[in-house]
Structure formats: structure tokens, C-alpha cells
Amino acid sequence: MIKRSRPAMGTLLYFGGAILLGLYFTFAAVQGDYGVFRRSEILAEKRALEDELVLVQAEVTRMENLTHRLSDTYLDLDLLDQQARDVLGLIRADEIVIR
């Protein structure tokens, strides 16, 4: 008669638990708050914010230039004329307004 031995139930539970724990940590490493997918989302958001920062810095530089050109120390008459026309709606006496 051949005697068959089965693995102990504790061994099966131990390896089953280890496999489940490994699967959990693998899932967390890929999908979790600090996982691979979240990291790629953060990097894409970082690139978009850096691009937006460049645009905002260019706008700030432009506004600083305009502010300097209208300051008391340096007055650009062409810019002053343009601003008076845009903001106040002024026109010269020799101009014709077409609406």
C-alpha cells in the first residue's frame, strides 16, 4: 500500500497569504497614491505647470515693460496716446470714427 502525504494546512495558508500580500503590494506600487501611474500623472502636471509658468513670466515681463514706459522717469508718448485711446476712448480732432 502506498501512503500519500498531503501538505499541512498551515503551509498552504502561509504561502497563500504570502502570495496575496505580494499581489497587494504589487497593486499598490502600480495603482496606489505613490504608484507608477500617479507618478506619471504628477510629471505630466509638472510639465503643464512649467509651461504655464513660462507664459505667466512673459506676461509679467510685458506688463513691467509697459509700466516702466508709462512711469514718471520714462514716458513713451506713443504708448500714452494708445492707452488714452483704448481706455478713455479719446480721438484726435483730425480723425474720423467709423462704427
Stockholm file with secondary structure:
# STOCKHOLM 1.0

chainA/1-99         MIKRSRPAMGTLLYFGGAILLGLYFTFAAVQGDYGVFRRSEILAEKRALEDELVLVQAEVTRMENLTHRLSDTYLDLDLLDQQARDVLGLIRADEIVIR
#=GR chainA/1-99 SS CCCCCCCCHHHHHHHHHHHHHHHHHHHHHHHSTTSHHHHHHHHHHHHHHHHHHHHHHHHHHHHHHHHHHTSSSCCCHHHHHHHIIIIICCCCTTCCCCC
#=GC SS_cons        CCCCCCCCHHHHHHHHHHHHHHHHHHHHHHHSTTSHHHHHHHHHHHHHHHHHHHHHHHHHHHHHHHHHHTSSSCCCHHHHHHHIIIIICCCCTTCCCCC
//
